């Protein structure tokens, strides 16, 4: 479909960037072309050429029932194309005259140079008038996290904690900022306090588009001369180039919660955070989780008491594991003694334990390997219960090992493994009913 003569709004001056609180817009289709997926991409859930800012999720290119996807450009748009660390908006487009069918869902908008391209499962004729509707719940969440990150980084800059990068997580999860060092506990408390003080002061958040922007953070394919470079200002605290959608005042961030830190790349540190409604949801889930844990432990629900009780439970669990390993070692020694008493040239010995898996197999092997070399014979050690996974080891005289490995594969349907000479080892994906007895008969025949 050919493009009309209408000049579309460019990225940097899109309606969603001029008024990020607008939820609906009537506009016209400027162009519509079929999107051809690159070789090796899956239709409908293809991965983009560049890494998406929507983490942990393949992008929805809007493949229709005919297996095709279309790129639509509008005269203007309230649907933000991913960029600046902010994921793509979700929304819908509905032809105003109703001749082109029902509402079309839009799950991905991508910037192509200065153009905002909307990926659609249906084509639309250029000149078609449509109503665009944005998923404002998703937009609001993105704005709270994004504006919150600007404020957080601005506060940390005053404490010689430069933001090297950041990542906006999926809804309900924690974002992070990457720093060159780990902040102390006192610094984290101070940062959080100062951020929320600025939020309470209700500082205005404004957008400026200087004629001669001084920035080196623009994408390589963005034409600074023909485009519009936006700077986000938070009062006198912050002034940074950014293409994303932002709140109009800091009070709309609601709050900023700082969570935990994680060291990466030896010296760098990620500080995890959440803002606004997302922070409230995470805090509520944490409180409810704490209460559930305290109930199961018959403990008071104060954090200190829950931590103390969990630590006590962990200590008891560690002690129980230690005793369990000691007992398993004793069982393996008794089993090893039984096997060694039955060994001899050409003799076959079967050893099986439903529980303890590969640990049991390895412990028995350690007990018998020297005696096996001296006395000869073959030993099949197996573990795992019916309808569960298991392990197997076949040890001893080479010909007997190879013979029993082949026979074992015949009677244990999910057994796979390999080995050379005097040792063969395998795994059972799932023991079927009767297979343990069948294996025992094969070994002892």
C-alpha positions as CSV (number, residue, x, y, z in Angstrom):
1,X,0.0,0.0,0.0
2,X,1.5,3.3,-1.0
3,X,2.0,6.2,1.4
4,X,-0.1,9.4,1.3
5,X,1.4,12.9,1.0
6,X,0.7,13.6,4.7
7,X,3.9,14.3,6.6
8,X,3.7,12.3,9.9
9,X,4.9,13.6,13.2
10,X,8.5,12.6,14.0
11,X,9.8,10.7,17.1
12,X,10.6,13.4,19.6
13,X,7.5,15.4,18.7
14,X,4.9,12.6,18.9
15,X,1.6,13.3,20.6
16,X,2.5,10.8,23.3
17,X,5.6,12.7,24.1
18,X,3.9,16.1,24.1
19,X,1.0,14.9,26.3
20,X,1.9,11.7,28.1
21,X,-1.4,11.8,30.0
22,X,-3.6,11.7,26.8
23,X,-5.4,8.3,26.6
24,X,-7.1,8.5,23.2
25,X,-6.4,10.2,19.8
26,X,-8.1,10.4,16.5
27,X,-5.6,10.3,13.6
28,X,-5.1,9.0,10.0
29,X,-3.1,6.2,8.5
30,X,-0.2,7.6,6.5
31,X,1.4,4.3,5.2
32,X,1.0,0.6,5.6
33,X,3.5,-2.1,4.4
34,X,3.8,-5.8,5.1
35,X,6.5,-6.6,7.5
36,X,8.8,-9.4,6.3
37,X,10.4,-11.3,9.2
38,X,14.1,-11.9,9.0
39,X,15.3,-15.4,8.3
40,X,15.2,-17.6,11.5
41,X,12.6,-15.5,13.2
42,X,9.3,-17.0,14.4
43,X,6.2,-15.3,13.1
44,X,4.2,-13.6,15.9
45,X,6.9,-13.8,18.5
46,X,10.0,-12.7,16.6
47,X,13.0,-11.2,18.3
48,X,14.0,-7.7,17.1
49,X,17.3,-6.8,15.5
50,X,18.1,-4.8,18.6
51,X,17.6,-5.9,22.2
52,X,14.2,-5.0,23.5
53,X,13.8,-2.8,26.5
54,X,10.9,-5.0,27.6
55,X,13.0,-7.6,29.5
56,X,12.4,-11.3,29.5
57,X,9.8,-11.2,26.8
58,X,9.8,-11.8,23.1
59,X,8.1,-9.0,21.2
60,X,4.6,-9.4,19.7
61,X,4.9,-8.3,16.0
62,X,1.1,-8.7,15.7
63,X,0.9,-11.6,13.3
64,X,-2.6,-12.1,12.0
65,X,-4.6,-15.2,11.1
66,X,-3.1,-15.0,7.6
67,X,0.4,-15.3,9.1
68,X,1.3,-11.7,8.1
69,X,2.3,-8.6,10.1
70,X,2.0,-5.0,8.9
71,X,3.9,-1.8,9.8
72,X,1.5,1.1,10.0
73,X,2.6,4.8,10.3
74,X,0.1,7.4,11.5
75,X,-0.1,11.1,11.1
76,X,0.5,11.2,14.9
77,X,0.4,8.7,17.7
78,X,-0.2,8.4,21.5
79,X,1.5,5.0,21.4
80,X,5.1,5.3,22.5
81,X,7.8,3.4,20.6
82,X,10.3,1.7,22.9
83,X,13.4,3.7,23.6
84,X,15.4,5.5,26.3
85,X,15.2,2.4,28.5
86,X,11.4,2.5,28.4
87,X,9.4,-0.4,26.9
88,X,6.9,0.0,24.1
89,X,3.3,1.0,24.8
90,X,0.4,-1.4,24.3
91,X,-2.9,-0.2,23.0
92,X,-5.4,-0.5,20.1
93,X,-6.5,1.2,16.9
94,X,-10.2,1.3,15.8
95,X,-11.2,2.5,12.4
96,X,-13.7,5.4,12.9
97,X,-16.0,4.5,10.0
98,X,-16.2,0.8,11.0
99,X,-15.6,-0.4,7.4
100,X,-12.3,-2.1,8.2
101,X,-13.4,-4.4,11.0
102,X,-13.1,-4.4,14.8
103,X,-10.6,-2.9,17.1
104,X,-7.0,-4.0,16.3
105,X,-4.7,-4.8,19.3
106,X,-1.2,-3.2,19.1
107,X,1.5,-4.7,21.3
108,X,4.7,-3.3,19.7
109,X,5.7,0.1,18.3
110,X,9.3,0.6,17.1
111,X,11.3,3.6,16.1
112,X,12.7,3.6,12.6
113,X,15.0,6.6,12.5
114,X,12.5,9.5,13.0
115,X,9.4,7.3,12.3
116,X,7.1,5.5,14.7
117,X,6.0,2.2,13.2
118,X,3.1,0.2,14.7
119,X,3.1,-3.5,14.2
120,X,-0.4,-4.7,13.3
121,X,-2.0,-8.1,12.6
122,X,-4.3,-6.4,10.0
123,X,-3.5,-3.9,7.2
124,X,-5.2,-0.5,7.0
125,X,-5.6,1.6,3.9
126,X,-3.7,5.0,3.9
127,X,-6.1,7.8,4.6
128,X,-8.2,5.6,7.0
129,X,-9.2,7.6,10.1
130,X,-8.7,5.7,13.4
131,X,-9.0,6.2,17.1
132,X,-6.0,5.2,19.0
133,X,-6.3,4.1,22.7
134,X,-3.4,3.5,25.0
135,X,-3.2,0.9,27.7
136,X,-2.9,3.7,30.3
137,X,-2.3,1.3,33.3
138,X,0.9,0.1,31.6
139,X,1.8,3.7,30.5
140,X,1.3,5.0,34.1
141,X,3.5,2.3,35.5
142,X,6.2,3.0,33.0
143,X,6.1,6.8,33.7
144,X,6.3,6.2,37.5
145,X,9.4,4.0,37.1
146,X,11.0,6.2,34.4
147,X,10.5,9.5,36.1
148,X,11.4,7.9,39.4
149,X,14.7,6.7,37.9
150,X,15.6,10.2,36.8
151,X,15.0,11.5,40.3
152,X,16.9,8.7,41.9
153,X,19.9,9.2,39.6
154,X,19.8,12.9,40.2
155,X,19.9,12.5,44.0
156,X,22.7,9.9,43.7
157,X,24.8,12.2,41.5
158,X,25.1,14.6,44.4
159,X,26.6,11.8,46.4
160,X,29.2,10.8,43.8
161,X,27.2,7.7,42.8
162,X,27.0,8.0,39.0
163,X,24.4,6.0,37.2
164,X,26.1,3.8,34.5
165,X,22.9,2.3,33.2
166,X,19.5,1.2,34.3
167,X,16.9,-1.5,33.5
168,X,13.1,-1.2,33.8
169,X,11.7,-4.6,34.8
170,X,8.4,-6.1,33.8
171,X,5.3,-4.9,35.8
172,X,5.4,-6.2,39.3
173,X,9.2,-6.7,39.4
174,X,12.1,-4.6,40.6
175,X,14.0,-2.1,38.4
176,X,17.7,-1.5,38.9
177,X,20.4,1.2,38.4
178,X,24.0,0.2,37.8
179,X,26.6,2.0,39.8
180,X,30.4,2.0,39.9
181,X,30.5,1.0,43.6
182,X,28.3,-0.4,46.3
183,X,26.6,2.3,48.4
184,X,26.7,1.8,52.1
185,X,23.6,1.1,54.2
186,X,23.6,4.7,55.5
187,X,23.8,6.1,51.9
188,X,20.9,3.9,50.8
189,X,18.7,5.2,53.6
190,X,19.7,8.8,52.9
191,X,19.0,8.4,49.1
192,X,15.6,7.0,49.8
193,X,14.7,9.7,52.3
194,X,15.9,12.5,50.0
195,X,14.0,11.1,47.0
196,X,10.7,10.9,48.9
197,X,11.2,14.4,50.3
198,X,11.4,15.7,46.7
199,X,8.3,13.7,45.8
200,X,6.4,15.4,48.7
201,X,7.6,18.8,47.5
202,X,5.7,18.2,44.2
203,X,8.5,19.6,42.0
204,X,7.4,20.2,38.4
205,X,8.7,17.8,35.7
206,X,9.0,19.6,32.3
207,X,10.1,19.0,28.8
208,X,12.5,21.3,26.9
209,X,13.6,21.1,23.3
210,X,16.7,23.4,22.9
211,X,17.5,24.5,19.3
212,X,21.2,23.4,19.8
213,X,21.0,20.4,22.1
214,X,24.3,19.4,23.8
215,X,24.1,15.7,24.2
216,X,26.0,12.6,23.1
217,X,23.5,10.1,24.3
218,X,21.3,9.9,21.1
219,X,21.0,6.6,19.2
220,X,23.3,6.4,16.1
221,X,20.3,6.3,13.7
222,X,18.5,9.3,15.1
223,X,19.0,12.5,12.9
224,X,19.6,15.3,15.4
225,X,19.4,17.9,12.7
226,X,16.0,16.9,11.5
227,X,14.7,15.5,14.7
228,X,13.6,16.9,18.0
229,X,15.9,16.3,21.0
230,X,14.0,16.4,24.3
231,X,15.4,17.2,27.7
232,X,13.6,16.3,30.9
233,X,13.9,18.8,33.7
234,X,13.0,18.0,37.4
235,X,13.1,21.5,38.9
236,X,16.7,22.4,39.6
237,X,17.7,18.8,40.4
238,X,18.0,17.2,37.0
239,X,18.3,18.1,33.3
240,X,18.8,15.1,31.0
241,X,18.1,14.1,27.3
242,X,15.4,11.5,27.2
243,X,12.8,10.4,24.6
244,X,10.5,8.7,27.1
245,X,7.1,9.6,28.4
246,X,7.2,11.2,31.9
247,X,5.0,12.4,34.7
248,X,4.2,16.1,35.1
249,X,5.1,16.4,38.7
250,X,7.1,14.5,41.3
251,X,4.1,13.8,43.5
252,X,2.8,11.5,40.8
253,X,5.7,9.2,41.4
254,X,4.1,8.6,44.8
255,X,7.1,7.0,46.4
256,X,10.5,5.4,45.7
257,X,11.6,2.2,47.6
258,X,15.1,1.0,47.5
259,X,15.5,-2.7,47.8
260,X,18.8,-4.7,47.7
261,X,22.1,-4.5,46.0
262,X,23.9,-7.0,43.8
263,X,27.6,-6.9,42.8
264,X,28.3,-7.5,39.1
265,X,31.4,-7.4,36.9
266,X,33.6,-7.5,40.0
267,X,33.4,-3.8,41.0
268,X,30.0,-2.6,39.7
269,X,26.8,-2.8,41.7
270,X,23.1,-3.0,40.9
271,X,20.8,-1.1,43.2
272,X,17.2,-2.4,42.9
273,X,14.3,-0.1,43.3
274,X,10.6,0.4,42.6
275,X,8.3,3.4,42.3
276,X,4.7,4.3,42.8
277,X,1.9,1.7,42.5
278,X,4.5,-0.9,41.7
279,X,6.3,-0.2,44.9
280,X,3.1,-0.3,46.9
281,X,2.2,-3.7,45.3
282,X,5.6,-5.1,46.0
283,X,5.5,-3.9,49.6
284,X,2.1,-5.3,50.1
285,X,3.1,-8.7,48.7
286,X,6.2,-8.7,50.9
287,X,4.1,-7.9,54.1
288,X,1.6,-10.7,53.2
289,X,4.5,-13.1,52.5
290,X,6.1,-12.2,55.9
291,X,2.8,-12.8,57.6
292,X,2.3,-16.2,55.9
293,X,5.8,-17.3,56.9
294,X,5.3,-16.1,60.5
295,X,2.1,-18.1,60.6
296,X,3.7,-21.3,59.3
297,X,6.5,-20.9,61.9
298,X,4.1,-20.0,64.7
299,X,6.1,-16.9,65.1
300,X,5.4,-13.2,65.7
301,X,5.2,-11.3,62.4
302,X,7.8,-8.7,63.2
303,X,10.7,-8.9,60.6
304,X,13.3,-9.5,63.3
305,X,11.5,-12.4,64.9
306,X,10.7,-14.0,61.5
307,X,14.3,-13.7,60.4
308,X,15.4,-15.3,63.7
309,X,13.0,-18.2,63.4
310,X,13.9,-18.8,59.7
311,X,17.6,-18.9,60.7
312,X,16.8,-21.3,63.5
313,X,14.9,-23.5,61.0
314,X,17.7,-23.3,58.5
315,X,20.2,-24.4,61.2
316,X,18.1,-27.4,62.1
317,X,17.7,-28.3,58.5
318,X,21.5,-28.2,58.0
319,X,22.0,-30.4,61.0
320,X,19.4,-32.8,59.8
321,X,21.1,-33.0,56.4
322,X,24.4,-33.7,58.1
323,X,22.9,-36.6,60.1
324,X,21.1,-37.8,56.9
325,X,24.4,-37.9,55.0
326,X,26.1,-39.7,57.9
327,X,23.4,-42.3,57.9
328,X,23.5,-42.7,54.1
329,X,27.3,-43.3,54.4
330,X,26.7,-46.0,57.0
331,X,24.1,-47.7,54.7
332,X,26.5,-47.5,51.8
333,X,29.2,-49.2,53.9
334,X,26.9,-52.0,54.8
335,X,25.8,-52.4,51.2
336,X,29.4,-52.3,50.0
337,X,30.3,-55.1,52.5
338,X,27.4,-57.2,51.2
339,X,28.5,-56.7,47.6
340,X,32.1,-57.4,48.3
341,X,31.2,-60.7,49.9
342,X,29.4,-61.8,46.7
343,X,32.0,-60.7,44.2
344,X,34.1,-63.1,42.1
345,X,35.0,-63.9,38.5
346,X,31.8,-63.8,36.4
347,X,29.6,-63.1,39.4
348,X,26.7,-60.6,39.0
349,X,25.5,-58.4,41.9
350,X,22.5,-56.1,41.9
351,X,22.2,-53.1,44.4
352,X,19.1,-50.9,44.4
353,X,17.8,-48.1,46.7
354,X,14.6,-46.1,45.8
355,X,15.8,-42.9,47.5
356,X,19.0,-40.8,47.7
357,X,19.7,-41.0,44.0
358,X,23.2,-40.5,42.6
359,X,24.6,-39.9,46.1
360,X,23.8,-43.5,47.1
361,X,25.2,-44.8,43.8
362,X,28.5,-42.9,44.2
363,X,28.9,-43.9,47.8
364,X,28.5,-47.6,47.1
365,X,30.9,-47.3,44.1
366,X,33.5,-45.7,46.4
367,X,33.1,-48.6,48.8
368,X,33.5,-51.4,46.2
369,X,35.7,-50.2,43.4
370,X,39.0,-51.6,44.8
371,X,37.5,-54.9,45.8
372,X,35.9,-55.2,42.3
373,X,39.3,-54.9,40.7
374,X,40.7,-57.6,42.9
375,X,37.9,-60.1,42.8
376,X,36.2,-59.5,39.4
377,X,32.6,-59.8,38.5
378,X,30.1,-57.1,37.7
379,X,27.9,-54.8,39.8
380,X,24.8,-52.9,38.8
381,X,23.9,-50.1,41.2
382,X,20.6,-48.3,40.6
383,X,18.4,-45.7,42.4
384,X,15.1,-44.0,42.0
385,X,11.5,-44.9,42.7
386,X,8.6,-45.6,40.3
387,X,7.4,-42.5,38.4
388,X,10.6,-40.7,39.5
389,X,14.0,-40.1,37.9
390,X,17.0,-42.3,38.8
391,X,20.6,-43.2,38.3
392,X,22.5,-46.3,37.3
393,X,26.1,-47.4,37.3
394,X,27.5,-50.7,35.9
395,X,31.0,-51.6,37.0
396,X,33.3,-54.6,36.6
397,X,34.6,-56.9,33.9
398,X,34.4,-55.2,30.5
399,X,32.4,-57.8,28.6
400,X,29.9,-58.2,31.4
401,X,29.5,-54.4,31.7
402,X,28.8,-54.0,28.0
403,X,26.4,-57.0,28.0
404,X,24.4,-55.7,31.0
405,X,24.3,-52.1,29.7
406,X,22.7,-53.4,26.5
407,X,20.2,-55.5,28.5
408,X,19.4,-52.7,30.9
409,X,18.4,-50.4,28.0
410,X,16.0,-53.1,26.9
411,X,14.1,-53.3,30.2
412,X,14.4,-49.7,31.4
413,X,12.6,-47.7,28.8
414,X,13.9,-44.2,29.6
415,X,17.5,-45.2,30.4
416,X,20.3,-43.3,28.6
417,X,24.0,-43.2,29.2
418,X,27.4,-44.3,28.1
419,X,30.8,-45.4,29.1
420,X,33.9,-47.4,28.2
421,X,35.5,-50.5,29.4
422,X,34.9,-51.2,33.1
423,X,32.4,-48.5,33.9
424,X,29.1,-47.5,32.3
425,X,26.8,-44.8,33.8
426,X,23.3,-43.7,32.9
427,X,20.2,-41.7,33.9
428,X,16.6,-42.8,34.0
429,X,14.2,-40.1,33.1
430,X,11.3,-42.0,34.8
431,X,11.1,-45.5,36.2
432,X,8.1,-47.3,34.9
433,X,6.2,-49.9,37.0
434,X,7.9,-53.3,37.0
435,X,11.2,-52.0,35.5
436,X,13.2,-52.4,38.8
437,X,12.2,-56.1,39.1
438,X,12.9,-56.6,35.4
439,X,16.3,-55.2,35.8
440,X,17.0,-57.3,38.9
441,X,16.1,-60.5,36.9
442,X,18.3,-59.5,34.0
443,X,21.3,-59.0,36.4
444,X,20.7,-62.1,38.5
445,X,19.8,-64.4,35.6
